[in-house]
């Protein structure tokens, strides 16, 4: 893909981008609504909330590795469409059950498992598709724009979720997420760009051999391995924080669902800058330095959640720290994804994405359940403070990685990959 072609005029990229934005909008609504369905409608305990978060993380642990190997065998766009349709149908059962009065925690767990499993198969296809669609020249810009989708969706999704919950209740608000998945599937179906035919399964090694190859590649890679270790330590703590934060704001700080949605939505405003600055930052400082800088800033963004009190002042602090988190997250994610893709051969891209995600998320169900257990005894505030402090481990991992010690060598490799 020539560098002179603007992505704003790239029809197929815009379809991919708009579809993912729509789906992410619905996901952000459910991020707020599902814990409140459990907590306010079904009167879930902190342990139940931890189990709900674990249900959304477990498929990553059990299905990511085969999903990555299969992604290298399947057409990426067809995989994404299928997972969107299944997820939309599954999410639609929640408002349907709410109307009939048959909604249970077990249904929430089941839907969370189904949707999370679909996401496991969607993710390696989605993460590797931009390289097919755009080529290496436009990859960083494309990844930055796609990553900024989270910002746009979060700014609109969580405040919209707060309004929908206030008007219709949390269970019925989930219908918006179901519809967003189906809209995303439609936009993907409209993409015209041909996709290279994957190598036939009969011409490839057995699935478990390919899974092992992907695992060895990531673990032994001197750059990608430490990067994934860092992401694993951060994800463990973030899963614990995510299991409690919404209900902590509503139950212990006394914020309304509308106020909580507005705070979380406003925090996403920081990401507007991230979508703009990610590529200029990497152009000026290089990917390794940008990754080191964002890793150092991450712990600052999670510390305030357990320190604030009720009222407007606490809401402002949480919104500001959340904005910092989104800036850091989006710049880091678009940069690390581009770095991994440029350093990895095409035939390993699906396994790279899935294996990295598996290693990153493997401990997150444990983090979510552990947060629930600790919150039962020590309270939500103390548990949030503990896992916020745990975020300090990540920058230490990055400091001793080749991203700091071998920056020039890595930058030469990236320049060669981009030129090629």
C-alpha positions as CSV (number, residue, x, y, z in Angstrom):
1,X,0.0,0.0,0.0
2,X,1.6,3.3,-1.0
3,X,2.4,5.7,1.7
4,X,0.7,8.6,-0.2
5,X,-2.8,7.0,0.1
6,X,-4.6,8.6,3.0
7,X,-6.4,6.1,5.2
8,X,-9.3,8.6,5.3
9,X,-9.9,7.7,1.7
10,X,-9.4,4.0,2.1
11,X,-12.9,2.6,1.8
12,X,-12.2,-0.9,3.3
13,X,-10.2,0.5,6.2
14,X,-13.0,2.9,7.0
15,X,-15.5,0.0,7.0
16,X,-13.2,-2.0,9.3
17,X,-12.7,1.0,11.6
18,X,-16.4,2.1,11.8
19,X,-17.5,-1.5,12.4
20,X,-15.0,-1.9,15.3
21,X,-16.0,1.5,16.7
22,X,-19.7,0.5,16.7
23,X,-18.9,-2.8,18.4
24,X,-16.6,-1.2,20.9
25,X,-19.4,1.3,21.7
26,X,-21.7,-1.5,22.7
27,X,-19.0,-3.3,24.6
28,X,-18.4,-0.1,26.7
29,X,-22.1,0.0,27.5
30,X,-22.0,-3.6,28.7
31,X,-18.8,-2.9,30.7
32,X,-20.9,-0.7,32.9
33,X,-24.2,-2.6,32.6
34,X,-23.1,-6.2,33.2
35,X,-21.6,-5.7,36.7
36,X,-24.7,-3.7,37.6
37,X,-27.0,-6.4,36.4
38,X,-25.1,-8.7,38.7
39,X,-24.9,-6.3,41.6
40,X,-28.1,-4.3,41.5
41,X,-30.6,-6.7,39.8
42,X,-29.3,-10.1,41.0
43,X,-27.7,-8.8,44.3
44,X,-24.3,-10.5,43.6
45,X,-21.7,-10.5,46.3
46,X,-18.1,-9.3,45.7
47,X,-17.2,-13.0,45.2
48,X,-19.9,-13.3,42.6
49,X,-18.5,-10.2,40.8
50,X,-15.1,-11.8,40.8
51,X,-16.5,-14.9,39.3
52,X,-18.2,-12.9,36.6
53,X,-15.0,-11.2,35.6
54,X,-13.2,-14.6,35.7
55,X,-15.8,-16.0,33.3
56,X,-14.9,-13.2,30.9
57,X,-11.2,-14.0,31.2
58,X,-11.1,-17.9,31.3
59,X,-11.6,-18.5,27.5
60,X,-8.4,-16.5,27.0
61,X,-6.6,-19.1,29.1
62,X,-8.1,-22.2,27.5
63,X,-8.8,-21.2,23.9
64,X,-6.2,-18.6,22.9
65,X,-3.4,-21.0,21.7
66,X,-5.6,-23.1,19.3
67,X,-7.4,-19.9,18.2
68,X,-4.1,-18.4,17.1
69,X,-3.0,-21.5,15.2
70,X,-6.4,-21.7,13.5
71,X,-6.3,-18.0,12.7
72,X,-3.3,-18.7,10.5
73,X,-5.4,-21.3,8.7
74,X,-8.6,-19.3,8.3
75,X,-9.6,-16.2,6.4
76,X,-9.5,-13.3,8.9
77,X,-12.6,-11.4,7.8
78,X,-14.8,-14.5,7.8
79,X,-13.7,-15.3,11.3
80,X,-14.4,-11.8,12.5
81,X,-17.9,-11.8,11.0
82,X,-18.8,-15.2,12.5
83,X,-17.7,-14.2,16.0
84,X,-19.6,-10.9,15.9
85,X,-22.9,-12.7,14.9
86,X,-22.5,-15.3,17.7
87,X,-21.7,-12.6,20.3
88,X,-24.6,-10.5,19.3
89,X,-27.1,-13.4,19.7
90,X,-25.6,-14.3,23.1
91,X,-25.8,-10.8,24.5
92,X,-29.4,-10.6,23.2
93,X,-30.5,-13.3,25.6
94,X,-29.9,-11.1,28.6
95,X,-32.5,-8.5,28.0
96,X,-34.8,-11.2,26.7
97,X,-34.5,-13.1,30.0
98,X,-34.9,-9.9,32.0
99,X,-38.3,-9.2,30.3
100,X,-39.5,-12.7,31.1
101,X,-38.2,-12.6,34.7
102,X,-35.9,-15.6,34.2
103,X,-32.5,-13.9,34.4
104,X,-29.9,-15.6,36.7
105,X,-26.3,-15.2,37.6
106,X,-25.6,-18.5,35.9
107,X,-26.9,-17.1,32.6
108,X,-24.6,-14.1,33.0
109,X,-21.7,-16.4,33.5
110,X,-22.7,-18.5,30.4
111,X,-23.1,-15.4,28.2
112,X,-19.8,-14.0,29.5
113,X,-18.1,-17.3,28.6
114,X,-19.6,-17.4,25.1
115,X,-18.8,-13.8,24.2
116,X,-15.3,-14.1,25.7
117,X,-14.7,-17.2,23.6
118,X,-15.8,-15.4,20.5
119,X,-13.4,-12.6,21.4
120,X,-10.6,-15.0,21.7
121,X,-11.1,-16.1,18.1
122,X,-11.8,-12.6,16.9
123,X,-8.7,-11.0,18.4
124,X,-5.9,-12.7,16.4
125,X,-7.8,-12.2,13.2
126,X,-8.5,-8.6,13.9
127,X,-4.9,-7.8,15.0
128,X,-3.4,-9.4,11.9
129,X,-5.9,-8.1,9.4
130,X,-4.6,-4.5,9.2
131,X,-1.2,-5.8,8.0
132,X,-3.0,-7.6,5.1
133,X,-5.3,-4.7,4.4
134,X,-2.7,-1.8,4.7
135,X,0.8,-3.2,4.3
136,X,3.8,-2.2,6.5
137,X,3.9,1.5,5.4
138,X,0.6,2.4,6.9
139,X,0.5,-0.2,9.7
140,X,1.5,2.2,12.6
141,X,-1.1,4.8,11.5
142,X,-3.7,2.1,11.0
143,X,-3.1,0.5,14.4
144,X,-3.2,3.9,16.1
145,X,-6.5,4.8,14.5
146,X,-8.0,1.4,15.4
147,X,-6.7,1.6,18.9
148,X,-8.2,5.1,19.3
149,X,-11.6,3.4,18.7
150,X,-11.5,2.5,22.3
151,X,-11.4,6.2,23.2
152,X,-14.3,7.2,21.0
153,X,-16.4,4.3,22.1
154,X,-15.5,4.9,25.8
155,X,-16.4,8.6,25.7
156,X,-19.8,7.9,24.2
157,X,-20.4,4.3,25.4
158,X,-20.1,4.6,29.2
159,X,-22.1,7.9,29.5
160,X,-24.7,6.4,27.1
161,X,-24.7,3.3,29.2
162,X,-25.3,5.3,32.3
163,X,-28.3,7.0,30.6
164,X,-29.7,3.7,29.2
165,X,-29.3,2.0,32.7
166,X,-31.1,5.0,34.4
167,X,-34.0,4.8,31.9
168,X,-34.4,1.1,31.1
169,X,-32.4,-0.7,33.8
170,X,-29.0,-2.4,33.4
171,X,-30.4,-5.7,31.9
172,X,-32.3,-4.1,29.0
173,X,-29.4,-1.7,28.3
174,X,-27.3,-4.7,27.2
175,X,-29.5,-4.9,24.1
176,X,-27.4,-2.0,22.7
177,X,-24.3,-4.2,22.8
178,X,-26.1,-7.1,21.0
179,X,-27.1,-4.8,18.2
180,X,-23.6,-3.3,18.0
181,X,-22.1,-6.7,17.3
182,X,-24.5,-7.3,14.4
183,X,-23.8,-3.8,13.0
184,X,-20.0,-4.6,13.2
185,X,-20.6,-7.9,11.3
186,X,-22.5,-6.0,8.5
187,X,-19.6,-3.5,8.0
188,X,-17.1,-6.3,7.7
189,X,-19.2,-8.1,5.2
190,X,-19.1,-5.0,3.0
191,X,-15.3,-4.9,2.7
192,X,-14.2,-5.7,-0.9
193,X,-10.4,-6.2,-0.6
194,X,-9.4,-9.7,-1.5
195,X,-7.7,-11.7,1.2
196,X,-4.8,-14.1,0.4
197,X,-5.9,-17.7,0.7
198,X,-4.4,-19.3,3.8
199,X,-2.3,-22.4,3.3
200,X,-4.5,-25.5,3.3
201,X,-4.5,-27.4,6.6
202,X,-3.3,-30.6,4.8
203,X,-0.1,-28.8,3.8
204,X,0.6,-27.6,7.4
205,X,1.9,-29.4,10.5
206,X,-0.6,-30.7,13.0
207,X,-2.4,-28.1,15.1
208,X,-0.6,-28.9,18.4
209,X,2.8,-28.6,16.6
210,X,1.8,-25.1,15.3
211,X,0.6,-24.1,18.8
212,X,4.0,-25.2,20.3
213,X,5.8,-23.3,17.6
214,X,3.9,-20.1,18.4
215,X,4.5,-20.5,22.1
216,X,8.3,-21.1,21.7
217,X,8.6,-18.2,19.3
218,X,7.1,-15.7,21.8
219,X,8.8,-17.0,24.9
220,X,12.2,-17.2,23.3
221,X,12.1,-13.9,21.4
222,X,14.5,-11.5,23.1
223,X,12.3,-8.5,22.5
224,X,8.7,-9.9,22.5
225,X,9.2,-12.2,25.4
226,X,10.0,-9.5,28.0
227,X,7.3,-7.3,26.5
228,X,4.7,-10.0,27.0
229,X,5.9,-10.6,30.6
230,X,5.4,-6.9,31.3
231,X,1.9,-7.0,29.9
232,X,1.1,-10.1,32.0
233,X,2.0,-8.4,35.2
234,X,-0.1,-5.3,34.4
235,X,-3.1,-7.3,33.2
236,X,-3.1,-9.3,36.4
237,X,-3.5,-6.2,38.4
238,X,-5.9,-4.5,36.0
239,X,-8.2,-7.6,36.1
240,X,-8.4,-7.3,39.9
241,X,-9.2,-3.6,39.7
242,X,-11.8,-4.1,36.9
243,X,-13.6,-6.8,39.0
244,X,-14.4,-4.2,41.7
245,X,-14.2,-0.7,40.4
246,X,-17.8,-0.1,39.1
247,X,-19.5,-1.6,42.1
248,X,-17.1,0.2,44.4
249,X,-18.1,3.5,42.8
250,X,-21.8,2.8,43.1
251,X,-22.0,0.9,46.4
252,X,-19.2,2.4,48.6
253,X,-18.8,5.9,47.1
254,X,-22.5,6.3,46.6
255,X,-22.2,7.5,43.0
256,X,-25.3,7.0,40.8
257,X,-25.0,4.8,37.7
258,X,-25.3,7.9,35.5
259,X,-22.5,9.7,37.4
260,X,-20.3,6.5,37.2
261,X,-20.9,6.3,33.5
262,X,-20.0,10.0,33.0
263,X,-16.8,9.7,35.1
264,X,-15.7,6.6,33.1
265,X,-16.7,8.2,29.9
266,X,-14.9,11.5,30.6
267,X,-11.8,9.6,31.5
268,X,-11.7,8.3,27.9
269,X,-11.3,11.9,26.6
270,X,-7.6,11.6,27.2
271,X,-7.4,9.1,24.5
272,X,-8.4,11.6,21.9
273,X,-4.8,12.8,22.2
274,X,-3.4,9.3,22.1
275,X,-4.8,8.6,18.6
276,X,-3.1,11.7,17.4
277,X,0.3,11.5,19.2
278,X,1.1,7.8,19.0
279,X,2.7,7.9,15.5
280,X,4.5,11.3,16.0
281,X,5.9,10.0,19.3
282,X,7.3,6.8,17.7
283,X,8.6,8.8,14.7
284,X,10.5,11.1,17.0
285,X,11.6,8.9,19.8
286,X,11.4,5.4,18.4
287,X,9.1,2.5,19.5
288,X,11.4,1.3,22.4
289,X,11.5,4.6,24.1
290,X,7.8,5.2,23.8
291,X,7.1,1.8,25.3
292,X,9.4,2.5,28.2
293,X,7.9,5.9,28.9
294,X,4.3,4.6,28.9
295,X,5.2,1.7,31.1
296,X,6.7,4.1,33.7
297,X,3.5,6.3,33.6
298,X,1.0,3.4,34.0
299,X,1.1,3.1,37.8
300,X,0.3,6.8,38.3
301,X,-3.0,6.3,36.5
302,X,-4.3,3.5,38.8
303,X,-3.3,4.8,42.2
304,X,-6.2,7.3,42.9
305,X,-9.1,4.9,42.6
306,X,-8.7,3.6,46.1
307,X,-7.9,7.0,47.7
308,X,-10.8,9.2,46.7
309,X,-13.9,9.9,48.7
310,X,-17.5,10.4,47.6
311,X,-18.6,13.6,45.9
312,X,-17.5,15.8,43.0
313,X,-13.9,16.0,44.0
314,X,-13.4,12.3,43.9
315,X,-15.2,12.1,40.6
316,X,-12.9,14.7,39.1
317,X,-9.8,12.9,40.3
318,X,-10.9,9.5,39.0
319,X,-11.8,11.0,35.6
320,X,-8.4,12.7,35.4
321,X,-6.4,9.6,36.4
322,X,-8.6,7.6,34.0
323,X,-7.7,10.0,31.2
324,X,-4.0,9.4,31.9
325,X,-4.6,5.7,31.9
326,X,-6.3,5.8,28.5
327,X,-3.5,7.9,26.9
328,X,-0.9,5.5,28.3
329,X,-2.9,2.4,27.3
330,X,-3.6,3.5,23.7
331,X,-0.1,4.7,22.9
332,X,1.4,1.6,24.5
333,X,-1.0,-0.8,22.7
334,X,-0.7,0.6,19.2
335,X,3.1,0.8,19.6
336,X,3.7,-2.7,21.0
337,X,1.3,-4.2,18.5
338,X,3.1,-2.6,15.5
339,X,6.5,-3.6,17.0
340,X,5.4,-7.2,17.4
341,X,4.0,-7.4,13.9
342,X,7.0,-5.9,12.2
343,X,9.4,-8.3,14.0
344,X,7.4,-11.4,13.2
345,X,7.1,-13.3,9.9
346,X,3.7,-13.4,8.1
347,X,3.1,-17.1,8.7
348,X,3.4,-16.6,12.5
349,X,1.2,-13.5,12.9
350,X,-2.0,-15.2,14.1
351,X,-0.1,-17.4,16.6
352,X,1.9,-14.3,17.7
353,X,-1.3,-12.4,18.5
354,X,-3.0,-15.3,20.3
355,X,0.0,-16.6,22.2
356,X,0.9,-13.1,23.4
357,X,-2.7,-12.6,24.5
358,X,-2.7,-16.0,26.2
359,X,0.5,-15.3,28.2
360,X,-0.7,-11.8,29.0
361,X,-4.1,-12.8,30.2
362,X,-3.4,-16.3,31.7
363,X,-3.3,-15.0,35.3
364,X,-6.2,-12.5,34.9
365,X,-9.0,-14.9,36.1
366,X,-6.8,-15.5,39.2
367,X,-6.5,-11.8,39.7
368,X,-10.2,-11.3,39.4
369,X,-11.2,-14.1,41.8
370,X,-8.4,-13.1,44.2
371,X,-9.8,-9.5,44.3
372,X,-13.2,-10.9,45.1
373,X,-11.8,-13.1,47.9
374,X,-9.7,-10.2,49.4
375,X,-12.6,-7.8,49.1
376,X,-14.9,-10.1,51.1
377,X,-12.4,-9.9,54.1
378,X,-10.5,-6.6,53.7
379,X,-13.1,-4.5,51.8
380,X,-13.1,-3.1,48.3
381,X,-11.0,0.0,49.1
382,X,-8.1,-1.9,50.6
383,X,-8.1,-4.4,47.8
384,X,-8.0,-1.7,45.2
385,X,-5.1,0.0,46.9
386,X,-3.2,-3.3,47.0
387,X,-3.5,-4.1,43.3
388,X,-2.8,-0.5,42.4
389,X,0.6,-0.9,44.2
390,X,1.2,-4.1,42.3
391,X,1.3,-2.1,39.1
392,X,4.8,-0.9,40.1
393,X,6.2,-4.3,39.2
394,X,5.7,-3.7,35.4
395,X,8.1,-0.8,35.0
396,X,10.9,-2.8,36.7
397,X,10.4,-5.6,34.1
398,X,10.7,-3.1,31.3
399,X,13.8,-1.4,32.7
400,X,15.8,-4.7,32.5
401,X,14.5,-5.7,29.1
402,X,16.3,-5.3,25.7
403,X,13.9,-2.4,25.0
404,X,16.2,-0.3,27.2
405,X,19.5,-2.2,26.8
406,X,19.5,-2.8,23.0
407,X,17.4,0.1,21.7
408,X,19.6,0.9,18.6
409,X,19.7,-2.7,17.5
410,X,15.9,-3.0,17.8
411,X,15.4,0.2,15.9
412,X,17.5,-1.0,13.0
413,X,15.5,-4.2,12.8
414,X,12.2,-2.2,12.7
415,X,13.6,0.1,10.0
416,X,14.6,-2.9,7.9
417,X,11.1,-4.5,8.4
418,X,9.3,-1.2,7.4
419,X,11.5,-0.7,4.3
420,X,11.0,-4.3,3.2
